């Protein structure tokens, strides 16, 4: 699988300006839902927040790659 197979313009925002980590995660989950990869936004959001409590998924400079494994995920993607 190539990374280009996972990317979807609907799940990327180059103009986002989240005020904090959790606003960044909230927006990222919404973008994934908008791209059709998530079938239950709240269930996925809870999973992402739980994973974030284990260790951060932010990579700095306002970039975060959220992830979680649960039944709400329809399709892998970024």
PyMOL commands that place a pseudoatom at each C-alpha (Angstrom):
pseudoatom trace, name=CA, resn=UNK, resi=1, chain=A, elem=C, hetatm=0, pos=[0.000, 0.000, 0.000]
pseudoatom trace, name=CA, resn=UNK, resi=2, chain=A, elem=C, hetatm=0, pos=[1.211, 3.498, -0.839]
pseudoatom trace, name=CA, resn=UNK, resi=3, chain=A, elem=C, hetatm=0, pos=[0.663, 6.553, 1.347]
pseudoatom trace, name=CA, resn=UNK, resi=4, chain=A, elem=C, hetatm=0, pos=[-1.171, 8.180, -1.552]
pseudoatom trace, name=CA, resn=UNK, resi=5, chain=A, elem=C, hetatm=0, pos=[-3.767, 5.401, -1.224]
pseudoatom trace, name=CA, resn=UNK, resi=6, chain=A, elem=C, hetatm=0, pos=[-4.468, 6.592, 2.322]
pseudoatom trace, name=CA, resn=UNK, resi=7, chain=A, elem=C, hetatm=0, pos=[-4.560, 10.357, 1.755]
pseudoatom trace, name=CA, resn=UNK, resi=8, chain=A, elem=C, hetatm=0, pos=[-7.837, 12.167, 1.163]
pseudoatom trace, name=CA, resn=UNK, resi=9, chain=A, elem=C, hetatm=0, pos=[-8.066, 15.917, 0.661]
pseudoatom trace, name=CA, resn=UNK, resi=10, chain=A, elem=C, hetatm=0, pos=[-11.240, 15.966, 2.805]
pseudoatom trace, name=CA, resn=UNK, resi=11, chain=A, elem=C, hetatm=0, pos=[-9.265, 14.831, 5.864]
pseudoatom trace, name=CA, resn=UNK, resi=12, chain=A, elem=C, hetatm=0, pos=[-6.494, 17.428, 5.575]
pseudoatom trace, name=CA, resn=UNK, resi=13, chain=A, elem=C, hetatm=0, pos=[-6.598, 21.092, 6.579]
pseudoatom trace, name=CA, resn=UNK, resi=14, chain=A, elem=C, hetatm=0, pos=[-3.692, 23.372, 5.799]
pseudoatom trace, name=CA, resn=UNK, resi=15, chain=A, elem=C, hetatm=0, pos=[-5.408, 26.420, 7.312]
pseudoatom trace, name=CA, resn=UNK, resi=16, chain=A, elem=C, hetatm=0, pos=[-6.469, 25.033, 10.680]
pseudoatom trace, name=CA, resn=UNK, resi=17, chain=A, elem=C, hetatm=0, pos=[-5.411, 27.016, 13.738]
pseudoatom trace, name=CA, resn=UNK, resi=18, chain=A, elem=C, hetatm=0, pos=[-6.407, 24.966, 16.784]
pseudoatom trace, name=CA, resn=UNK, resi=19, chain=A, elem=C, hetatm=0, pos=[-6.029, 26.705, 20.133]
pseudoatom trace, name=CA, resn=UNK, resi=20, chain=A, elem=C, hetatm=0, pos=[-4.860, 23.585, 21.943]
pseudoatom trace, name=CA, resn=UNK, resi=21, chain=A, elem=C, hetatm=0, pos=[-4.158, 19.880, 21.611]
pseudoatom trace, name=CA, resn=UNK, resi=22, chain=A, elem=C, hetatm=0, pos=[-7.717, 18.749, 22.167]
pseudoatom trace, name=CA, resn=UNK, resi=23, chain=A, elem=C, hetatm=0, pos=[-9.144, 21.188, 19.633]
pseudoatom trace, name=CA, resn=UNK, resi=24, chain=A, elem=C, hetatm=0, pos=[-6.618, 19.781, 17.170]
pseudoatom trace, name=CA, resn=UNK, resi=25, chain=A, elem=C, hetatm=0, pos=[-7.745, 16.219, 17.927]
pseudoatom trace, name=CA, resn=UNK, resi=26, chain=A, elem=C, hetatm=0, pos=[-11.417, 17.203, 17.718]
pseudoatom trace, name=CA, resn=UNK, resi=27, chain=A, elem=C, hetatm=0, pos=[-10.895, 18.771, 14.290]
pseudoatom trace, name=CA, resn=UNK, resi=28, chain=A, elem=C, hetatm=0, pos=[-8.836, 15.837, 13.033]
pseudoatom trace, name=CA, resn=UNK, resi=29, chain=A, elem=C, hetatm=0, pos=[-11.596, 13.404, 13.966]
pseudoatom trace, name=CA, resn=UNK, resi=30, chain=A, elem=C, hetatm=0, pos=[-14.157, 15.587, 12.188]
pseudoatom trace, name=CA, resn=UNK, resi=31, chain=A, elem=C, hetatm=0, pos=[-11.978, 15.639, 9.061]
pseudoatom trace, name=CA, resn=UNK, resi=32, chain=A, elem=C, hetatm=0, pos=[-11.728, 11.839, 9.082]
pseudoatom trace, name=CA, resn=UNK, resi=33, chain=A, elem=C, hetatm=0, pos=[-15.500, 11.567, 9.409]
pseudoatom trace, name=CA, resn=UNK, resi=34, chain=A, elem=C, hetatm=0, pos=[-15.977, 14.026, 6.545]
pseudoatom trace, name=CA, resn=UNK, resi=35, chain=A, elem=C, hetatm=0, pos=[-13.771, 11.853, 4.339]
pseudoatom trace, name=CA, resn=UNK, resi=36, chain=A, elem=C, hetatm=0, pos=[-16.097, 8.880, 4.876]
pseudoatom trace, name=CA, resn=UNK, resi=37, chain=A, elem=C, hetatm=0, pos=[-13.628, 6.750, 6.802]
pseudoatom trace, name=CA, resn=UNK, resi=38, chain=A, elem=C, hetatm=0, pos=[-15.457, 6.940, 10.150]
pseudoatom trace, name=CA, resn=UNK, resi=39, chain=A, elem=C, hetatm=0, pos=[-19.038, 5.764, 10.680]
pseudoatom trace, name=CA, resn=UNK, resi=40, chain=A, elem=C, hetatm=0, pos=[-19.447, 6.888, 14.317]
pseudoatom trace, name=CA, resn=UNK, resi=41, chain=A, elem=C, hetatm=0, pos=[-17.663, 10.145, 15.057]
pseudoatom trace, name=CA, resn=UNK, resi=42, chain=A, elem=C, hetatm=0, pos=[-18.209, 10.133, 18.819]
pseudoatom trace, name=CA, resn=UNK, resi=43, chain=A, elem=C, hetatm=0, pos=[-17.054, 6.516, 19.254]
pseudoatom trace, name=CA, resn=UNK, resi=44, chain=A, elem=C, hetatm=0, pos=[-13.923, 7.238, 17.229]
pseudoatom trace, name=CA, resn=UNK, resi=45, chain=A, elem=C, hetatm=0, pos=[-13.307, 10.505, 19.115]
pseudoatom trace, name=CA, resn=UNK, resi=46, chain=A, elem=C, hetatm=0, pos=[-13.456, 8.639, 22.451]
pseudoatom trace, name=CA, resn=UNK, resi=47, chain=A, elem=C, hetatm=0, pos=[-10.930, 6.109, 21.137]
pseudoatom trace, name=CA, resn=UNK, resi=48, chain=A, elem=C, hetatm=0, pos=[-8.601, 8.853, 19.883]
pseudoatom trace, name=CA, resn=UNK, resi=49, chain=A, elem=C, hetatm=0, pos=[-8.754, 10.666, 23.240]
pseudoatom trace, name=CA, resn=UNK, resi=50, chain=A, elem=C, hetatm=0, pos=[-8.058, 7.395, 25.078]
pseudoatom trace, name=CA, resn=UNK, resi=51, chain=A, elem=C, hetatm=0, pos=[-4.992, 6.785, 22.875]
pseudoatom trace, name=CA, resn=UNK, resi=52, chain=A, elem=C, hetatm=0, pos=[-3.838, 10.336, 23.467]
pseudoatom trace, name=CA, resn=UNK, resi=53, chain=A, elem=C, hetatm=0, pos=[-3.894, 9.715, 27.218]
pseudoatom trace, name=CA, resn=UNK, resi=54, chain=A, elem=C, hetatm=0, pos=[-1.419, 6.846, 26.654]
pseudoatom trace, name=CA, resn=UNK, resi=55, chain=A, elem=C, hetatm=0, pos=[0.970, 8.970, 24.580]
pseudoatom trace, name=CA, resn=UNK, resi=56, chain=A, elem=C, hetatm=0, pos=[0.698, 12.035, 22.375]
pseudoatom trace, name=CA, resn=UNK, resi=57, chain=A, elem=C, hetatm=0, pos=[-0.002, 11.741, 18.643]
pseudoatom trace, name=CA, resn=UNK, resi=58, chain=A, elem=C, hetatm=0, pos=[1.055, 15.305, 17.905]
pseudoatom trace, name=CA, resn=UNK, resi=59, chain=A, elem=C, hetatm=0, pos=[4.288, 15.625, 15.971]
pseudoatom trace, name=CA, resn=UNK, resi=60, chain=A, elem=C, hetatm=0, pos=[4.752, 19.368, 16.499]
pseudoatom trace, name=CA, resn=UNK, resi=61, chain=A, elem=C, hetatm=0, pos=[4.293, 22.589, 14.564]
pseudoatom trace, name=CA, resn=UNK, resi=62, chain=A, elem=C, hetatm=0, pos=[0.502, 22.150, 14.704]
pseudoatom trace, name=CA, resn=UNK, resi=63, chain=A, elem=C, hetatm=0, pos=[0.559, 18.721, 13.053]
pseudoatom trace, name=CA, resn=UNK, resi=64, chain=A, elem=C, hetatm=0, pos=[-1.245, 15.778, 14.562]
pseudoatom trace, name=CA, resn=UNK, resi=65, chain=A, elem=C, hetatm=0, pos=[-1.909, 12.307, 13.235]
pseudoatom trace, name=CA, resn=UNK, resi=66, chain=A, elem=C, hetatm=0, pos=[-4.851, 10.934, 15.133]
pseudoatom trace, name=CA, resn=UNK, resi=67, chain=A, elem=C, hetatm=0, pos=[-5.530, 7.253, 15.237]
pseudoatom trace, name=CA, resn=UNK, resi=68, chain=A, elem=C, hetatm=0, pos=[-7.611, 4.726, 17.030]
pseudoatom trace, name=CA, resn=UNK, resi=69, chain=A, elem=C, hetatm=0, pos=[-8.773, 1.195, 16.464]
pseudoatom trace, name=CA, resn=UNK, resi=70, chain=A, elem=C, hetatm=0, pos=[-12.472, 0.548, 16.927]
pseudoatom trace, name=CA, resn=UNK, resi=71, chain=A, elem=C, hetatm=0, pos=[-15.622, -0.476, 15.063]
pseudoatom trace, name=CA, resn=UNK, resi=72, chain=A, elem=C, hetatm=0, pos=[-16.234, 3.153, 14.042]
pseudoatom trace, name=CA, resn=UNK, resi=73, chain=A, elem=C, hetatm=0, pos=[-13.410, 2.936, 11.470]
pseudoatom trace, name=CA, resn=UNK, resi=74, chain=A, elem=C, hetatm=0, pos=[-14.764, 2.093, 8.025]
pseudoatom trace, name=CA, resn=UNK, resi=75, chain=A, elem=C, hetatm=0, pos=[-11.517, 2.495, 6.111]
pseudoatom trace, name=CA, resn=UNK, resi=76, chain=A, elem=C, hetatm=0, pos=[-7.896, 3.276, 6.959]
pseudoatom trace, name=CA, resn=UNK, resi=77, chain=A, elem=C, hetatm=0, pos=[-6.666, 6.666, 5.947]
pseudoatom trace, name=CA, resn=UNK, resi=78, chain=A, elem=C, hetatm=0, pos=[-4.986, 9.942, 6.741]
for i in range(1, 78): cmd.bond("trace and resi %d" % i, "trace and resi %d" % (i + 1))
show_as sticks, trace
zoom trace
